[in-house]
Amino acid sequence: MPKLSVVIPVYNVEKYLPKCVDSVINQTLKDIEIILVNDGSTDNSGEICEKYTKADDRIKYICQDNQGVAAARKKGTEYVTSEYVTFIDSDDWVSESFFEELYNNINGCDIVLSNYYRVREDKITIIKNELSCDIYNTPEKM
């Protein structure tokens, strides 16, 4: 079982998708599964997903009719085999140690948040969340 599952909803992002997927497959934490959910793309996103699926056996490729990003994320979670799951938007990318740092800071948390950068063509802004842990009182924990 992989340590972490990464669900990436995909919809008409052929321009950004390679950078996103490359950033995920090149992680220092190698024991991950990557689930690409094509949400009815009409551009070349599907072909890009298929190319990556053939090149890396950690990648699962799911197709569905366009239902929106929330439905694509939900569909992706149906294929998760690890205990932990994270979501990356297909027009985003992560630093090479992002998942290792995230995984090493779980420590029994239900949700782990981190800082991130908002990148626009003319400006880069860091959004500070600090690495944090939130534990919720779910019925299993009561």
Buried (B, 14 or more C-beta within 10 A) or exposed (E): EBBBBBBBBBBBBBEBBBBBBEBBBEBEBEBBBBBBBBBBBEBBBBEBBBBBBEEEEBBBBBBBEEBEBEBBBBBBEEBBEBEBBBBBBBBBBBEEEBBBBBBEEBEEBEEBEBEBEEEEEEEEEEEEEEEEEEEEEEEEEE
